[in-house]
Amino acid sequence: MTDRPHLLVVDIDGTLINQAGVISDADRQALASARQAGVQVSLSTGRVTQACQKTLELLSLDGYHVFFDGALVSDTHGDKEVYVEPVAPELVKEMAEFAYQQEMRIELFSSMHLFVKQEDWGTEIRREFFGLEPTVTDLNQLWQRQRIIKGTLVIRSEEEKAQAHLFCRYFEGRLNFTWAKTPVYPDADFVNIISREVSKGRALEELVAFLGIPLSQVVAIGDGTNDISLLSTAGLAIAVGNAHEELKAVADHIVPDVEHNGVAAAVEKFVL
């Protein structure tokens, strides 16, 4: 990349948001400087749209972003969808049935709502950290009346982890799974369940086609294994220092970790 990029795409949890649950002033200012220089800034996250609103407001971001681990590309409030790939209704039905049979917790998301079968520690995480208000309902009937874009398994115990692996093996080849973490809950794993065709990389292709920006003029920054397709698709791939080794392997550059303003370092060196 010989000149200034046109688009900067940044993951949220573990890339922008640190263990204290905040974005550093340096990272926030760096993104503002990129925008002032004429570079578009988009978030690319496993989070659902509503769980990004505080971050979008803090960063004063408008435009279009990648939500649901790549299953939705839309404007900041999800009013205009550029690309969406929901889970097939028959698979949603089977996912709910399997979860009930195995007595495991599962979350199902439409574009605007989170559905759960009961209140528990997971719903408290969604309220306290992500600002989501769950709807308790019979998940077995949901496939008939809701377009489900993503499911999630939030796991903490070894038993829950074993159940998650069982779930992934059962639906292998029919769904796509990405394992993610947030520094705020280091003991929890978030397993995103999306349509087989979905990835952050595919979503980036849809986003740049819509914006009319060549992939060669895209810089992407991430930390997780779900960012591998994103960094592999972008013109310039940057991993923060706390990134998974698999992501570092596909990155063109590695910057300091999320606790030491890695995004700011990347913006200063490769964007401005």
LINLINHU-V604367 format. One record per backbone hydrogen bond with DSSP energy under -0.5 kcal/mol. CO is the residue of the C=O (numbers start at 1). NH is the residue of the N-H. Records with the same first field share a line. If there is no record, write none. Layout:
CO->NH, NH
This chain:
6->40
7->219
8->42
9->221
10->44
12->15, 16, 17
16->18, 24
17->14
18->21
22->18
24->28
25->29
26->30
27->31
28->32
29->33
30->34
31->35
32->36
33->37
34->39
35->38
40->8
42->10
43->66
45->69, 70
47->68
48->51
49->52
50->53
52->56
53->57
54->58
55->59
56->61
57->60
63->76
65->67, 74
66->45
67->70, 72
68->71
71->85
72->67
73->82, 83
74->65
75->78
79->81
80->75, 82
83->73
85->195
88->91, 92
89->93
90->94
91->95
92->96
93->97
94->98
95->99
96->100
97->101
98->102
99->104
100->103
107->152
108->115
109->149, 150
113->110
114->135
115->108
116->137
120->124
121->125
122->126
123->127
124->128
125->129, 130
126->132
127->131
132->134
133->114
134->136
135->116
137->139
138->141
139->142, 143
141->144
142->145, 146
146->148
147->149
148->87
150->109
151->193
152->107, 154
153->155, 191
155->189
157->161
158->162
159->163
160->164
161->165
162->166
163->167
164->168
165->169
166->170
167->171
169->172
171->174, 175
174->196
175->173
176->194
178->180, 192
180->190
182->185
183->186
185->188
189->155, 191
190->180, 192
191->153
192->178, 194
193->151
194->176
195->198
199->203
200->204
201->205
202->206
203->207
204->208
205->209
206->210
207->211
208->212, 213
214->217
215->218, 235
217->6, 7
218->235, 236
219->9
220->238
221->11
222->240
223->244
224->227
225->228
227->231
228->232
229->233
230->233, 234
236->220
237->252, 253
238->222
239->255
240->243
244->247, 248
245->249
246->250
247->250, 251
248->251
253->239
255->241
256->241
257->260, 262
258->261
261->265
262->266
263->267
264->268
265->269
266->270, 271
267->271, 272
